[in-house]
Amino acid sequence: MLDGQLTVDADQPVQFTFTVRNGGDEPVTLEFSDACKADFVVSDDATQQERWRWSEGRMFAQVLSDLTLTPGDTETFEAAWDDPAPGTYTARAELTSDESCAAAASFSIP
């Protein structure tokens, strides 16, 4: 069982930290189809429109890889959003592996 936690530091640039933990009793192997291991999406709370996606406009090596998390192990993924407009947002982070794990957090930019 994978547990995800997303923390947001709303300074400039906005920093996102997505921590995935194996909360189960058995090892979990995550299989990835390219070099992108996690993605981050920010939506505007007022309009519900997507305002930023970390992977947009990026190219990723087409490399198969895997990562095994033993019980209690964690893996951390990070991203940064430069110069967002003022507003209230919801960020969502999600693994791009065959095993799903996601987390969300709200934040504001004054």
C-alpha positions in Angstrom: 0.0 0.0 0.0 1.5 3.3 -1.1 0.9 6.5 0.9 1.5 9.9 -0.7 2.1 13.3 0.9 2.5 16.6 -0.9 4.0 19.6 0.8 4.1 23.1 -0.8 6.5 25.9 0.0 4.7 29.0 -1.5 7.8 31.2 -1.7 9.1 32.2 -5.1 9.6 29.9 -6.8 6.9 27.6 -5.4 8.5 24.3 -4.3 6.6 21.0 -4.3 7.8 17.9 -2.5 5.9 14.6 -3.1 6.9 11.8 -0.7 5.7 8.3 -1.5 5.9 5.7 1.3 5.3 2.0 1.3 2.9 1.7 4.2 2.3 -2.0 3.6 3.9 -5.2 4.8 5.4 -6.3 1.4 7.8 -4.7 -1.0 6.3 -2.8 -3.8 8.0 -2.5 -7.2 7.1 0.6 -9.3 7.6 0.2 -13.0 8.1 3.4 -15.1 7.9 3.6 -18.9 10.1 6.7 -19.2 12.3 9.0 -17.1 9.4 10.9 -15.7 8.7 9.3 -12.3 6.0 11.8 -11.0 4.0 14.7 -12.3 2.7 17.8 -10.6 -0.4 19.8 -11.7 -1.7 23.1 -10.2 -5.3 24.2 -10.7 -6.8 27.6 -9.9 -9.4 27.1 -7.1 -11.6 30.0 -8.5 -11.9 28.6 -12.0 -10.9 25.0 -11.6 -8.7 25.4 -14.6 -5.2 23.9 -14.9 -2.6 26.7 -14.5 0.6 24.7 -14.5 1.9 21.2 -15.2 5.5 20.3 -14.5 5.8 17.8 -17.4 4.3 20.1 -20.0 6.8 21.0 -22.7 9.5 18.6 -21.4 11.0 15.6 -23.1 11.7 12.4 -21.2 14.1 9.6 -22.1 12.2 6.5 -23.2 13.8 4.3 -20.6 12.1 1.4 -18.8 13.0 1.5 -15.1 11.8 0.2 -11.8 12.1 1.1 -8.2 11.4 -1.2 -5.3 10.2 0.2 -1.9 10.5 -2.2 1.0 8.0 -1.7 3.9 8.5 1.7 5.4 10.8 3.0 2.6 10.1 6.4 1.1 11.0 8.1 -2.2 10.8 11.9 -2.7 10.1 13.8 -5.9 10.4 17.6 -6.3 9.4 20.3 -8.7 9.3 24.1 -8.8 6.9 26.6 -10.3 8.4 29.9 -11.3 6.5 33.2 -11.0 2.9 32.1 -10.4 0.1 34.8 -10.4 -1.5 35.7 -7.1 -4.4 33.3 -6.2 -5.5 30.3 -4.4 -4.5 26.9 -5.9 -4.7 23.2 -5.4 -1.6 21.2 -6.3 -1.7 17.5 -7.1 1.2 15.1 -7.4 1.0 11.7 -8.9 3.3 8.8 -9.7 3.6 7.9 -13.4 4.2 4.3 -12.6 2.0 1.2 -12.9 1.2 1.6 -9.2 -1.0 4.6 -8.5 -0.3 7.0 -5.7 -1.3 10.7 -5.5 -1.6 13.5 -3.0 -3.0 17.0 -3.1 -2.4 20.3 -1.1 -3.9 23.8 -1.2 -1.9 26.9 -1.1 -2.1 30.7 -1.8 0.1 33.2 -3.5 -0.5 36.7 -2.1 
